[in-house]
Amino acid sequence: MKFEELTGKTVSELHQVCGDLKKEMLNLRVQAKVNQTVNVSRFRQCRRDIARIKTKLKQLKSA
């Protein structure tokens, strides 16, 4: 997800997407523990997307 994609979303949509990404991270961690095939690069991608969303939320809060 690119930062420009976040500009058109509302605060509630951003919170929902962030929650979905956190659930996905949890599922990826569980899959890694039980040695299922996991796309390792997806960990990093999810973590960075969550950071982008949090940055956008902070910008909206201060504006």
N, C-alpha and C positions, 0 to 999 in steps of 0.2 A: 504494500500500500504506500502510495506516495503522499507527501504532505499536502499537495494540491487537492487530492481527493477528499481531504478532511474539511476543506473550507466550506463546502456546501452543506455540511451536516449540522444538525442541531445538537445541543448539549445532551439531550436524552439519547439520541442516536449514538453519539460518541461513547456514552457510558455503556450502552448495550453492546457495541462492538468491542469495547475493552473487556467487558465481562466474557464475551464469547472467546476472545483470544486467551484469556486467563484459563478458561475451561479447556481449550485446546492444548495449552501448555501442560496442564495437569494430565490430560490424556497421553500426551507425548512422554511425560516422565514415567507414567505407569507402564506404557508399552516398552520403554527402554529398560525398566526394572525386570520385566518378565521376558526379556530378550526377544521381543517381536521385532520385525523389520521396521525401523524408524528412519524417516528422512531427517537426518541430523541437522541439516541446514535450516530446517523449519523452526528449530529451537531459537536460533539467532534471529530469524525473520520475525517470529512472533514477539520476541523480546523487544526488538526495535520498533515494531508497529505499536506496541503498548506504550513505549516511550514517546513516540510521535503523538499519540492520542493524548497522553497526559500533558505534553507540551501545549497542544492546541487548547485543551481545557483550561490550562493556566492562563493562556493568552486571553481566552474569552472571559475568564473570571476577572482579570485585571482591567479589561476594557470597559 
